[in-house]
């Protein structure tokens, strides 16, 4: 089991000041829930620490009294993600996504299931500003993915199907670079990389070249790197594909804790029905670019049969055998 508690007990986290004027005001408004979730962890930590009163607490290092007061007056964002008629047609005429409308609440874990070519990865790509929609609109963390892509990118983590790692780097080097690109000072990036590598139990591999590590280990490093800037929204495209059962269970536990204790909104695509059942509060099944079913796992199963499994639901709504769709969309 991964050790998220180590991160909760440690310092070195940093929250950067938003842009001036109206931009700052808006950023504080939309980020309120996520920032408070992190703050609440450190509040509990510092009040129980034997060193309180003898050294500056991590909370003091994170947020000054004035900033903390501003955050307390910021209303939380109800919906972290909103899609309204979102569509993508490629130049060759392929309609990958055909007018999807969805809402994902702040702090929710939302799953997207569907067969190969259903439009799952294209949808995630549009939400992550990697693919430009051809119709409709979408907002993430309160910002429009087309009009304000930079603001969206500052607030999301993205772990794709193929681990985005440099084989010539070490896990620690890769994660420090990621932190620096997000504006962390070097010592902050080093400290945070160490914490995250501890969470996913890769301390011993921190200084090994990624070329020498297994594919599953690289995926774990990629996931940790996507968390370096503590994003309020995390997109995961097949997050545990290729991992052994123990590593998969550890990732699930870590993601559960990020969501339930720190307020991170999770959106994941998966081909593992157990993963959808275990992680997702709600699920959308996408087929041929449209949403064919949406609801909690329990409600979706109840619509099919009293003893239905999530795989039964998948087959019922897509008309395709699940095993035939294990190739990532």
Buried (B, 14 or more C-beta within 10 A) or exposed (E): EBBBBBBBBBBBBBBEEBEEEEEEEBBBBBBBBBBBBBBBBBBEBBEEBEEEEEEEBBBBBBBEEEBBEBBEEBEBBEBBBBBEEBBBBEEEEEBBBBBBBBBBBBBBBBBBBBBBBBBBBBBBBBBBBBBEBBEBBBBBBBBBBBEBBEBBBBBBBBBBBBBBBEEEBBBBBBBBBBBBEBEBEEEBBBBBBBBBBBBBBBBEBBEBBBEEBEEBBBBBBBBBBBBBBBBBBBBBBBBBBBBEEEBBBBBBBBBBBBBEBBBBBBBBBBBBBBBBBBBBBBBBBBBBBBBBBBBEBEEBBEEBEEEBBBBBBBBBBBEBEBEEBEEBB
